Amino acid sequence: MFQRPVLVLAIVLTFCAALGLVACQSKDGSSEVSAAAVPAARVATAQRGDISHLLTVAGQFQPYQTVDVHPKVSGYMVRINVDIGDIVHAGQVLAVLEIPELKAQLQETAFQLEQSKEEIVRAQHDIARAEATHAALHAAAVRLTQAAKERPGLIAQQELDDAQARDLSSEAQVDAAKSAMAAAKQHAGAALSDNQRVQALQDYTKVTAPLPGVVIWRYADTGALIQGGTSSNQDLPIVRLSQSMLLRLRIPVPEDDVKYVHVGDLLTVRVDAINRSFTGKIVRFTREVNFETRTMESEVDVENKDLSISPGMYANTALRLAHVENAVTIPVEAISLRGQQAQVHVLDSANRVHIRNIEIGLEGSRLAEVIKGLDAGEKVIVGGQEKYAENEAVSPQLMSTPASETVQESGGMIDLKAEDTRATENRGGQK
């Protein structure tokens, strides 16, 4: 009688245990399904770093100035003091010409100048004599006039008139002597100018260097008849002078990079021919893009007092075009565009996605500067942003990305070893 309730109770307990087991299994399965439903996402951390654009381009050294030295006058070459390769300073006598007729002209003008000086001395004496005569005659006329006033009728009127006439005549003689002095001074000035003109022509027989530099070519020899530089027959100069103590390094900047070039920009210069490197500074540029090469010539002034750099040598340069420091940087792949608006998918502390508008600054090949909309330390999704929705939970997979980047743009470099190799091969092929 008691066995049946016991059997029923056992059946009930077994059924409850089975239900509990099924419930537990269902709960564990739901957890596994939920974990599998959270998508994974590659993320990177916004960091602070630098982004630079570096242009590497070959430049060529040119003399700061090149001058063909002509004589002012024509004459025979008596002596030439310099030859190719000589270093000269400004004002140094390069050559001496001989012009015989100039000597006679110079002596003639010197005589005329001395003569005009003598005329001035003679005019001074004439003025002094005229003034003395006038003073005596004027005093006599004054005395006669006073005596006639004190004692009327004592002096005849004719005598008074003669005294006054002599007084006025002597005064006119003084004025004439002064006019002669002025004419003598003008004549002396003309003589002096003529003498200076001929003396200048005589001085031009010594041809001097207009600037410090190096004689890079010589066109005349001793005894040659040299034509003056003002003649219309375009004769050759005496020498060609190159100002090589100061050089111009000319750099062709590609058209796309012209907007980054400014006066004062620093660049690194490497002269492989003499194994020398230094830092230069942009001092000028043409502000015009060449139609054929699509480049703008920019120049760096280079001191070359030891003449170790020869004009015509090449140099490889590295010019920093654009640069930002301590900026917030993220991978370029983390940026998506919605129309013209740049966006990033940012993760919050609960790893949920939030789409945020940002402002982009300088871009490199791998990194971009974020000007506004993102702080350093925040995490952003890299790649496949279209797969993630707003407020969606993701499983982040953190990537290791650099904070800084230097982008190199090549405008053409010179490899001297490669040039020498090609030249050797060409000579070998000609043989």
C-alpha positions in Angstrom: 0.0 0.0 0.0 2.9 2.3 0.7 4.9 1.3 -2.4 2.7 3.2 -4.8 3.2 6.7 -3.3 6.9 6.1 -3.1 7.1 5.2 -6.8 5.1 8.3 -7.8 7.4 10.5 -5.7 10.5 9.0 -7.4 9.0 9.6 -10.8 8.3 13.2 -10.0 11.8 13.8 -8.7 13.3 12.2 -11.8 11.2 14.4 -14.1 12.3 17.6 -12.2 15.9 16.7 -12.4 15.5 16.1 -16.2 13.9 19.5 -16.6 16.7 21.2 -14.6 19.3 19.5 -16.8 17.6 20.7 -19.9 17.3 24.2 -18.6 21.0 24.4 -17.7 22.0 23.1 -21.2 19.7 25.7 -22.8 21.4 28.5 -20.8 24.9 27.5 -21.7 24.1 27.2 -25.4 22.6 30.8 -25.4 25.8 32.2 -23.8 27.9 30.5 -26.5 25.6 31.8 -29.3 25.7 35.4 -27.8 29.5 35.4 -27.6 29.7 34.2 -31.2 27.4 37.0 -32.4 29.8 39.9 -31.2 31.9 40.8 -34.3 35.6 41.3 -34.1 37.2 44.6 -35.3 40.7 45.7 -35.9 41.4 48.9 -33.9 44.3 51.4 -33.5 45.0 53.9 -30.9 45.2 57.6 -31.8 48.7 58.8 -30.9 50.7 62.0 -30.8 53.5 62.2 -33.4 55.0 64.0 -36.4 54.2 63.8 -40.1 56.8 65.1 -42.7 56.9 65.3 -46.4 60.5 65.2 -47.7 61.5 66.0 -51.3 64.7 64.5 -52.6 66.0 66.2 -55.8 69.2 66.8 -57.5 70.6 70.3 -57.9 73.6 71.9 -59.7 76.1 74.4 -58.6 76.5 77.6 -60.6 78.8 80.6 -60.1 77.1 83.5 -58.2 78.2 85.8 -61.1 80.1 85.3 -64.4 81.6 88.3 -66.1 83.3 88.8 -69.4 86.0 91.5 -68.8 86.3 94.0 -71.7 88.6 97.1 -71.8 86.9 100.4 -72.0 89.3 101.6 -74.7 91.1 100.1 -77.6 94.9 99.5 -77.5 97.8 97.1 -77.7 98.2 94.5 -75.0 101.4 95.4 -73.1 101.0 92.9 -70.3 98.4 90.3 -69.1 98.9 89.3 -65.5 96.5 86.3 -65.1 95.8 83.0 -66.7 93.2 80.2 -66.5 92.6 79.1 -62.9 94.1 82.2 -61.2 92.3 83.5 -58.2 91.9 87.3 -58.3 90.4 89.9 -55.9 88.3 92.9 -56.8 90.3 95.8 -58.1 93.3 93.6 -59.1 95.0 94.7 -62.4 94.4 91.9 -64.9 96.0 93.5 -68.0 97.7 96.7 -69.2 97.1 98.3 -72.6 99.2 100.9 -74.4 97.6 103.9 -76.2 100.3 106.3 -77.4 98.0 109.1 -78.5 96.4 109.2 -75.1 99.7 110.3 -73.5 99.9 113.4 -75.8 96.2 114.2 -75.1 96.8 113.9 -71.4 99.8 116.3 -71.6 97.8 118.8 -73.7 95.0 118.9 -71.2 97.4 119.3 -68.4 99.0 122.3 -70.1 95.5 123.8 -70.7 94.7 123.3 -67.0 97.8 125.1 -65.9 97.1 127.9 -68.4 93.6 128.3 -67.0 95.0 128.5 -63.5 97.4 131.3 -64.6 94.4 133.2 -66.2 92.6 133.0 -62.8 95.7 134.5 -61.1 96.0 137.3 -63.7 92.3 138.1 -63.3 92.7 138.3 -59.5 95.5 140.9 -60.0 93.3 142.8 -62.5 90.5 143.0 -59.9 92.9 144.2 -57.2 94.3 146.9 -59.5 90.9 148.0 -60.6 89.6 148.2 -57.1 92.6 150.2 -55.9 92.2 152.7 -58.8 88.5 152.9 -58.2 89.1 153.6 -54.5 91.5 156.5 -55.2 89.3 158.1 -57.9 86.2 157.7 -55.8 87.9 159.4 -52.8 89.0 162.3 -55.0 85.5 162.8 -56.3 84.1 162.8 -52.8 86.6 165.4 -51.6 85.9 167.7 -54.5 82.2 167.4 -54.0 82.4 168.3 -50.3 84.7 171.2 -51.0 82.4 172.6 -53.6 79.5 172.4 -51.1 81.5 174.2 -48.4 82.7 176.9 -50.7 80.5 177.4 -53.7 82.3 178.6 -56.8 85.7 177.5 -55.5 85.9 174.4 -57.9 84.7 174.6 -61.4 81.8 172.5 -62.4 83.8 170.9 -65.2 86.4 169.6 -62.8 83.6 168.1 -60.6 82.1 166.4 -63.7 85.5 165.0 -64.7 86.0 163.6 -61.2 82.7 161.9 -61.1 83.2 160.4 -64.6 86.6 159.0 -63.6 84.9 157.5 -60.5 82.2 155.8 -62.5 84.7 154.5 -65.1 86.9 153.0 -62.4 83.9 151.2 -60.9 83.1 149.8 -64.4 86.7 148.5 -64.6 86.2 146.7 -61.3 83.1 145.0 -62.7 84.9 144.0 -65.9 87.8 142.5 -64.0 85.3 140.4 -61.9 83.7 139.2 -65.1 87.0 138.3 -66.5 87.6 136.3 -63.3 84.4 134.4 -63.7 85.3 133.6 -67.3 88.7 132.4 -66.3 87.1 130.1 -63.6 84.8 128.6 -66.2 87.6 128.0 -68.6 89.5 126.3 -65.8 86.6 124.1 -65.0 86.3 123.1 -68.7 90.1 122.4 -68.7 89.8 120.3 -65.6 86.9 118.3 -66.9 88.8 117.6 -70.2 91.9 116.6 -68.2 89.8 114.2 -66.0 88.2 112.7 -69.1 91.5 111.9 -70.7 93.0 110.8 -67.4 90.0 108.4 -67.1 90.7 107.0 -70.5 94.4 106.6 -69.5 93.3 104.8 -66.3 91.2 102.4 -68.4 94.4 101.1 -70.0 94.7 99.2 -66.7 92.0 96.5 -66.8 90.9 95.6 -63.3 88.8 92.8 -61.9 85.2 94.0 -61.1 84.7 91.3 -58.5 86.6 88.5 -56.7 86.7 85.2 -58.4 88.5 82.8 -60.6 89.7 83.3 -64.2 87.9 80.5 -66.1 89.1 81.5 -69.6 91.6 83.8 -71.3 91.1 85.3 -74.7 94.0 87.6 -75.3 97.8 87.5 -75.4 100.6 90.1 -75.1 101.0 92.2 -78.2 97.4 91.7 -79.5 95.3 94.7 -80.5 92.3 94.8 -78.2 89.1 96.5 -79.2 87.2 98.5 -76.6 84.1 97.1 -75.1 82.0 100.0 -76.4 82.7 99.1 -80.0 79.9 97.6 -82.1 82.0 94.7 -83.6 81.4 92.5 -80.5 85.1 91.6 -80.1 86.2 88.9 -77.6 86.8 90.0 -74.0 90.3 89.7 -72.3 89.2 87.1 -69.7 86.1 85.5 -68.3 85.8 85.8 -64.6 83.7 83.5 -62.4 82.6 84.5 -58.8 83.1 81.0 -57.4 83.8 81.9 -53.7 80.0 82.1 -53.5 77.9 79.6 -55.5 74.2 79.3 -56.4 72.8 75.8 -55.9 69.9 75.6 -58.3 67.1 73.1 -57.4 64.2 72.2 -59.8 61.1 71.8 -57.5 58.3 69.8 -59.1 55.1 71.7 -59.9 53.0 69.8 -57.3 55.4 70.8 -54.5 55.8 74.5 -55.4 53.2 75.6 -52.9 55.4 74.2 -50.0 58.5 76.2 -50.9 59.2 79.4 -48.9 62.3 81.6 -48.5 64.2 80.5 -45.4 63.3 76.8 -45.7 66.1 74.6 -44.6 67.4 71.6 -46.6 70.1 69.0 -46.4 72.7 69.1 -49.2 75.0 66.1 -50.1 77.9 66.6 -52.5 79.0 63.1 -53.3 81.9 64.3 -55.6 83.8 65.7 -52.5 82.1 63.6 -49.8 80.6 66.7 -48.1 77.3 67.4 -46.5 75.9 70.6 -45.1 72.6 72.4 -44.3 71.4 75.1 -46.8 68.6 77.6 -46.9 66.3 78.7 -49.7 67.1 82.3 -50.5 65.2 82.9 -53.7 63.0 81.2 -56.3 61.7 82.2 -59.7 58.0 82.1 -58.8 57.5 80.7 -62.3 57.0 77.1 -63.5 59.0 76.1 -66.5 56.7 75.2 -69.4 58.8 72.2 -70.5 60.1 70.7 -67.3 57.1 71.7 -65.1 59.5 72.7 -62.3 60.3 75.9 -60.5 64.0 76.9 -60.1 64.9 77.5 -56.4 68.3 78.7 -55.2 70.5 78.2 -52.2 73.6 80.4 -51.6 76.6 78.3 -50.7 79.9 79.7 -49.3 82.9 78.2 -51.2 85.9 80.2 -49.9 88.2 77.2 -50.2 86.9 76.5 -53.8 86.4 72.9 -52.9 83.1 72.9 -54.9 83.5 73.5 -58.6 80.7 75.1 -60.6 78.8 72.4 -62.6 79.0 69.8 -59.8 75.8 68.1 -58.8 74.3 67.8 -55.3 71.6 65.6 -53.9 69.2 67.6 -51.7 66.5 66.8 -49.2 63.9 69.6 -48.7 61.2 69.3 -46.0 58.0 70.5 -47.7 55.3 70.1 -45.1 55.6 69.2 -41.4 53.5 68.9 -38.3 54.8 68.1 -34.8 53.0 66.6 -31.8 49.8 66.1 -33.7 47.1 63.5 -33.2 47.8 60.8 -35.8 45.7 57.8 -36.9 46.1 55.3 -39.8 44.7 56.5 -43.1 42.6 53.3 -43.3 40.7 54.4 -40.2 39.2 57.3 -42.1 36.0 56.9 -44.1 34.2 59.5 -46.2 30.6 60.4 -46.2 30.3 62.8 -49.1 33.0 65.4 -48.3 32.9 64.7 -44.6 35.7 62.6 -43.0 34.5 60.2 -40.3 36.0 57.6 -37.9 34.4 54.8 -35.9 35.4 55.3 -32.3 35.0 52.7 -29.5 33.9 53.8 -26.1 34.8 52.1 -22.8 32.2 49.3 -23.4 33.6 48.6 -26.9 30.6 50.1 -28.6 30.9 51.8 -31.9 30.2 55.6 -32.3 30.5 57.3 -35.7 32.2 60.7 -35.3 33.0 63.5 -37.8 36.6 64.7 -37.8 38.8 67.4 -39.5 41.9 66.1 -41.3 45.1 68.0 -41.7 48.4 66.8 -43.2 48.2 63.3 -44.7 51.1 60.9 -45.4 51.0 57.5 -47.1 50.1 55.7 -43.9 49.2 58.3 -41.3 46.9 61.3 -41.2 46.8 64.3 -38.8 43.5 64.8 -37.0 42.9 68.5 -36.3 39.6 68.3 -34.6 37.1 65.6 -33.5 39.5 63.0 -31.9 41.8 63.0 -28.9 45.0 61.0 -28.3 44.3 57.7 -26.6 41.0 57.0 -28.2 40.6 53.8 -30.3 39.3 53.8 -33.8 38.3 50.9 -36.2 40.8 50.3 -39.0 39.3 49.0 -42.3 35.8 47.7 -43.1 34.0 50.5 -41.2 30.9 49.9 -43.3 30.3 46.6 -41.5 29.7 48.3 -38.1 26.7 50.2 -37.0 26.2 53.0 -34.5 26.3 51.7 -30.8 27.1 48.2 -32.0 29.3 46.1 -29.6 32.5 44.7 -31.1 35.4 42.6 -29.9 38.5 44.8 -30.5 41.7 43.4 -31.9 44.4 46.1 -31.1 46.9 46.8 -33.9 50.4 48.2 -33.3 50.8 51.3 -35.5 53.5 54.0 -35.7 52.9 57.5 -34.3 55.1 59.3 -36.8 55.8 59.2 -40.5 58.2 60.7 -43.0 57.0 60.6 -46.6 59.8 60.8 -49.2 59.0 62.2 -52.7 61.8 61.9 -55.3 62.3 64.6 -57.9 65.4 62.8 -59.3 68.7 62.0 -57.7 72.2 61.8 -59.1 74.2 58.6 -58.6 77.8 59.4 -59.6 78.8 55.7 -59.4 76.0 54.7 -61.8 76.9 57.5 -64.1 80.6 56.4 -64.2 79.6 52.8 -64.8 77.4 53.8 -67.8 80.2 56.0 -69.2 82.6 53.1 -68.9 80.2 50.7 -70.6 79.6 53.2 -73.4 83.4 53.5 -74.0 83.7 49.7 -73.9 80.9 49.4 -76.5 82.6 52.0 -78.8 85.8 50.0 -78.8 
